[in-house]
Amino acid sequence: TIKFECFPMGSPSVKAESNQVQHYTITIFNLALLEPCTWDLMKVFDNMSDGFVMIAFIFLFLVNSDAAQDDMVLITPQHKLILGRTKENAKSKTDWQKTDVKPFFIDAVPVTNDKFSEFVKKTRFTTEAENFKWSFVFEMFVPDSIKKDISQSVQGAEWWMPVEGAYWAHPAGPGSSTKNKLHHPAVHVSYNDAVAFCKNRGARLATEVEWEFAARGGMRDQMYPWGNAYEKNRMNIWEGKFPKENKAKDGFIGVAPVRAFQPQNSYGLYDMIGNTWEWTSTTFGTDRQTGQPQLTLRGGSYVDSVDGSFNHKADVTTRMGNTADAGSDNIGFRCAKDPSKEDLAKQEL
């Protein structure tokens, strides 16, 4: 009997128990899941080498990682959503609107670079950042060799620099790469890019109502996906004096891998708040300067704060708008889709 056990923390270890048939237990730090899981494989070996055990471990790890990346969570709401309401702001107005939410699937994690790369190779898709030949990059990640040639920035948010050649595969511009960031969220992705990706998967973007219901994890009026109290090391946000110092107490200065932290709620969803903003299909308003329509983004990102003292306050109500062609190194997305009757029937079993 070979028993594989995965735990949120730990390192690979192999323990053999003395018996006529050896029993191997492998405890691993599974970066793909970061949650308890167990596999039992029945096989009899007179003598099993540690090398064979490690090969089996690596195989299961890789297979399980790929499967986990494709996971969508089916959410069947049992109550209406009051969009934007928390216990903190509940008394600010009396006309909060309750909204019905139909069952829906949503990705457990934001779409990652490896998945976006597969999409690009399959469809030869070109993102809007590539067509524009530039995108916004946070100044801390722009090399001096590139920064010296940039003369423009966003008024009032000078830390966002327009970098030529920045797009999802080169998130900080020429010389940067996603080669070692395959499980990071794909960024510099516009609303239009995100719609194209999800459509190719037979999916769509979540509505803002669906997104917030998913983020709340089935709870009502709470501030965070896990409850009402802020907890350290649950999300990737800015910690320090913005924009020059990020103390990275959560372990990350910029964008983090999608499973760097434990799931944020009881649905098993990761990165609903913090790390990268996520597109929804819901309209937001119009751009004051251009008059262009905007779409709603949710969740906040690594440049946001715990209390709103700079940028946005990162909680389940955090929202902003941007035009459909916009992109930057803190904007990503995840897909959603409608369940079939068969999906719902399985859920009821």
N, C-alpha and C positions, 0 to 999 in steps of 0.2 A: 504494500500500500504506500503510495506516495501522496502526502498531504501538503498542498501548497496553501499557505496562509498569507494574506496581505493585510498590513496594518498601516495606519497613517504615518507612523514614525518608526524608525528602526533601520537596520542595514542588513544586507544579505547574510544569512548564516545557515549552516547545514548541521543537523544533529542526527546521528545514527544511534538507534537503540539496539541493544544486544538481543538477538532472537535468531531463530533459524532463518526466518525471512526478515530482512532488514527493513525498518520503517524510517523513512526520511521526512523530516519536516523542514520546509524552507520558509523562512520569514523574510519578506522583502519590503523595501520601501518603494511602493508602486507610484511613480510620478504621474502615471496616466489617470489613476483613479482617486488616489488619496482618500480611500474609504475602505472599510473592512470588506474582504471578499475571501472565499475559500473554494478551492478546487480539490476534488478527490479523484485520482486516477488509479484504477485497479490494475496492477501488473506485478508479477512475481519475478524476482531476480535473485539468483544465488549470490551473486556479488555485483553490486552496483557501484561504479566509480563516482567520485565526486564530480569528475568532469562531465559524465552523462547527466547527473542531476543538474549541473549548472546549465547545460545545453537545454534541458527541459524547461528550466526556469526562464531562460532568455526567450525561448519560443513562446511560452505562455504569456510572458510579459509583453512581447511585441504584438501578438495576436490580440490580446486583451486591450492594448493601447489603441489599436486601430478601431476595434469595435466600440470602444468608449467614445472615440472622437465622433462617431456617427450617431450617437445616442440622441434621441429626442424624448422629451418627457411629455406624457399625456396628462393634461390638467382638466379635471371635470369639476368646475366651480359648484360649490354648495350654497353660496350666498352671493348677493349683489356686491358690487364694488362701489365705494365712495371715493372717486378719484381725487387724490391729493390730500385727503384728510388724515391727520394724525392726532394723537391725544394732545399734542402740544398746540395745535392750531384749531382744534375742533370748535372752540367757542368764538373764533374770529368771524364767523358768519353762521347764519341759521338756515340757509337755503342750499345746503350740500345736496348734490344730485346722486341718487343711487342708479347704477347702471347694471343691466343684465350682462352676464358674460357666458357665452356658449363654450362648450368643450373645445380645446385646441391642443395641438402639439407645439412645443418650443424646444429649441436646441438647449442641451444641458450646459454648453459652453459657447462662447463667441466663435465665429468661424476663424480658423487658424491659418497661418501661412501655408502649411502643407496642403490643406484642403483647397485654398484659393489657388495655389500653384497647379494642382491637378485640374481645376476648372479652366485655368488659362491655357494649359497645354492641350486640353481636350477641345476647347472651342476657339482658341487663338484670340481670346477676348483682350481688348485693349482698354485699360481704365482711363477715366477722364484726366487723372493726374498725368498719365503718360501723354495724352493728347495735348494737354495744356503745357507740358514739358516742365512743370514745377508744382510744388505743393508746400504747405506750411510745416515747418519743423521747429520744435522747441529749441531755443537758442543754446541751451546747455549741451545739446547733442550735435550742434553744427560745428564741424572742425574749423579751426582758425583759418586754414587755407581757403575755405569756402566763405567763411564769414566776412573776410576782409573785402570781398567783392560785392557784398550785399549792401545796397544803399537805402532800401525801403523796408518798412515793417508795418505792422498794424497799429494805427494810432490808438493809444490807450492800452495797448497790449503788445508792447514792443518786443516781448520775449518770443513772439511768433514771427519767424523769419521765412520769407519766400525763397525756397531753395530749388534751384534749377536741377532737374534730374531726380528729384525725390518722388518716389511712388512706392507701392506696396513691397516690391522686391528690393528696393534701395531706400529704406525708411528714413535715413539721415542724408540722403543724396549720394552722389558718386563716391565709390569707395566703401560704402556700407552694404550690408547684405543680410538676408534672412536665413542664410545657410545654417547658422547655429541658433535660429529662432523659429524653428518649424512649428513649435507648439505655442507660439505667441499669437495674439490676435492679429489678423490681417488689418493693417491700417492704411491711411490715405485712400480709403474706399468711399466713394460718393454714394448718395442715395441711389442714383441710377445704376451704379456698379453693383450695389447690394441687391437690388431688384433683379438684375440679370442673373446673378449667381443663384439666388433662391429659386428663380423660375426654372433654371437649368436642373435643379434638384427636384422639381415638382412641388416646390414650396413657395413661400411668400414671406414678406416681413410681417412681424406682429403688429397689431394695432397698439396704440398707446394704452388702451384699457387692458388688453391682454398682457402687455409687457408688465404693467404695474401689478396686476393680479398675480402674475407669475413671481414677480420680485417679492411680494408679500408672503409667499409661501402658505397661503390659506388663512393667514391671520388678518385681523382688522385693526386699522388705525395705528399700527406700530410704526416706529421711525426707521427701523432697519429690517432687512430680510429675516434676521434671527430674533428680533424682539425690540424692546424700547431703549435698551441701554447700549451705549457705544462699547464695543469690545476691541481691544488691540489685536492686530494681526488677523483681521477678518477681511480686510480689503486694502487695495493698493491706492493710497492717496498721498498728498504732499505733507511731509512732516518737517517743518523748519521754517526759515524766513524766505518766503516766496519773493522773487523768483530765483534768487542766487544760491540758496542753501536748502538742500533736502537731506535731512539726517538719515533717511532711509531706515527708520526703526522697524518698518515692516519688511525690510530685506531688499527693497527695490527703489531705484532712483527714477527710472522710466517705466515703460510698459513691462509687465510681468507675464510669465507663462500662464495659460488659462487655468491651470490647476495648481497654481502656486500656493493657494490657500484652500482650506477645507470648504465644502459646499456651504453656501451662505444661508440656505433655508431647508425646510423639511422636504421640499420637492427635489432636492439634490442638484440645484442649479448653482453654477459658479459665476463669479464676476458680474452679478447683476448691478452692483454699485461699485464704483472705483474702476481703475485700470483704463478702460476705454469707453467713450460714449457709444451708444448703440442707436442706429436708425430705427424708426418705426414708420408705419405707413400713414400716420395721422398728420393732417395739416396743422401748422403752428400759427401762421399769420403771414405777413409780408415783410420783406426786408425794407427797412426805413430808407436806405440810400438808393436802392435799385428798383424797389417796388416788386421784385420777384417774389413768388410764393415760397414759403419755407415749410420744411417738414420737421416733425418733432424728434428730437434725440433724447434718450433717457439714460440715467445711471451715473453720470459724472465720469471723471477720469483721474489719472495719476496726478494731475495738476490741481485737483480740487481739495477742499479742506473739511475737517470734521465739524467745524462750527460756522462756516460761511464767512470767516473773517477775510478771506481772499477767494476769488473765483466763486465756485458754487459750493454749497453745503452738500456733502455726499450722503444722501439718504434715499429712501424709496420714492420720494416725491420729486427729486431733482429732475429738471427738464430744461431744455433750451431749443431754439429753432435755428435752422440753417437751410441754405438753398440746396436744391437737388444735386448740383454739380460740385458742392463743397467737399473738401477733404483736408485732413491734417494727420499728424502722427499720434493723435489720441482719439481718432474716430474709427470705430469698427462696426460690427453688426452680428446678429444671429438670425436664423430663419425660424419660421413657424409654418404650420399648415393645419388644415381642417381634418379631423379624424373621419374615417369611414364608419358605417354602421357596424362593420365587423370589428373595428378597433374598439368601439364603445361596448360591444357585446363582450369582448374579451375582458375589458376593464371591470365589468359587472360580475364576472365569474369569481 
